[in-house]
Amino acid sequence: AYRIDILARTGILLLFPLGWHMGFYWGVQPFGGVWIYAMWAFFTFWLVICWAAFFARETDRGLALTKFDERIRFIFIPVILLASVASLLGYGPFEAGNMQKWFSAKVLVFSLLLMIGLKLRFIMREWTELFRVLALEPGNQEAEATLEKSIRTGRMLAYIYWIGIASVAFFGAVKPF
């Protein structure tokens, strides 16, 4: 699961600076120049943290890097969520004129995807704990029931996640509103 997850994490983290860059060129977000370089640098740093946590998984260093990555998300998600909602309501910072709201909608969906990603991360952590319990106590009905429910929830969230990613791509490609 971790090997598959790192590819999704890489993709989702690269979506934002790419969309930010695109938004500037399309004239729907005003932060160009040094802001674009800063955004790419920030996301490169964040991506390095994610990959370092992946390579150091199952170690104290990997856990510390994962927690640092989560702290970034806990700050970044509300910032872009508020910016996108404020922009959709016409308060900025992104443009909200005729045929310009697609960018704010895209950022809003992206913030929701990051929330789903966090929930999926917590679910995967739960699996690790449950697998350990089941390794020590095969047939533990409570652990098996919890794992089954957790897998169902994770699967449903994963489908929603991929639909969300397709929606972000759709908004960027079609610019429907």
N, C-alpha and C positions, 0 to 999 in steps of 0.2 A: 504494500500500500504506500509506503514512503517513497519508493522509486517512481510510482505513478504520480503521487501527490506533488513531488518537486517540479515536475513538468507543468502541472496546472498552476502552481505558485509562480513559476517563472513567467508563464503566459499572462497571468492576471496582473503581475507587477509591471510588465512591459506595456500593457494596455494603456495605463494612465499617462505616462510621459508621451507616448505616441499620440494619444487623443489630445493631450494638452498642446502639443506641437501643431497638430492638425487644426485644432480650434483657433489658434493664433492666425494661421494662414487663411482660415475661412472667415476671420474677422468676428468671431463670436466670443472670444475671451481676449482681454487686453494685455495679458502678461507675456510679452515677447522678449527678445534680446537676452539680457542676463537672466531673466526669469526662466527661460527655456533651458539655458545651460544649467542653472541651479536645479531645475526639476529633474533633468537627466542625471545630474551628479547625485542627487538625493536618492533616486530610484536605483541607480547603479550601486550605491552604498547599501541600500535596503536589500537588493538582490544578492549582494555578496554575503550579507548577514544570513539570508535564507539558505544559501548554498553551504555556507560554513556550518550552520546548524544541521543541515542534512548530512554532511560528511562526518560531523561529530555526534550524530544521534546516538542515543544510548549511553552518553557520557555526561558528566556534570557540566562540561563546557558546552555541549550541545543543548542541554536543558537551559543554561543561562542565555545562550544565543536565541533560543526559541522564545524565551520570556521577553527578551529585549525586542524581538520582532513583534511580539504581541503588544508590547507597550507602544510601539510606533503605530500600530493599527488602532489602538484605543484612543490615540490623539488624532490620527489622520482621518479616521472615519467620521467623527462628528464635524470636523472642519469642512470636509467636502460635502457632507450631507447638508449642513446649514448653508453653505455657499450655493449649492444647487437649488434648494428650496427657496432661498431668498431671491435667487435669480429668476426662477420660474414665476415668483410673485411680482417681479419687476423691480426689485431693489438692488440687483447686482450681486456680485461683481461681474457676472457674465451677461452678455447682451441678451435681451428678451424681446426683441422686436419681431415683426412678422417673419416667419421662416428662420428664426434664430434660436428657438427654444429647444431644439433637438440636442444641443450641446449640454444644456443644463439637465435635460432628461437623461442623457447619457451618463453624466457625472452622478446623478441620483441613483441610477441603476447600478453603477459601479460601486457606490458606497454600500448599497444593499448586498452586492456580491461579496464584498469584503466581510460583511457581517456573517453571511452564510459560510464563508470560508473559515471564519473563526469558530463558528459552531461545529463545522466538520472537523476542525482540528481537535476540539474538545471531545468530540465523539470518538475520534481515532485514539486519543489518549485513554478513553474509557475502555476501548477494545483491548489495549495493551494490558490494562489492569485485569480485565475479565479473563483474558487468555492465561494470565499467570494463575488466577484462581482455579480455572478449569484444569490447568496442568497439575496443580497440587491436589485438586479434588475433582477427578473426572466424574461427570454425572451430577454435579451440583446444579439442581433444578433452578434455583434462584438466579445463579450466574448465567445459566443458559437462557432463561427467559429474558433477563436484562440484555444479554448480548443480542438475542433475536430482535427485540424491540429497537435496540440501538442501531442494528444493521438496517432495519426497515426505515427508520428515521433518516439515517445517513444516506441511504439510496434515494429517498424522496428528495432530500436536500440537494444531492448531487445532480438529479435531473433538473431541478429548479435552477441550480447554479449554471448548468450548461445552456439552458433556455435564456437565462440572463445574459450570458456572454454573447449568445447569438443576437439578443436584443441590442446590446451595446454596439455590436458590429452593424446591425441594421440601421440604428440611428445615425451612425457615422457615415454609412454608405448612401442612405436614401434621404436623410435630412427631412423627415416628413412634416415637421411643424416648426 
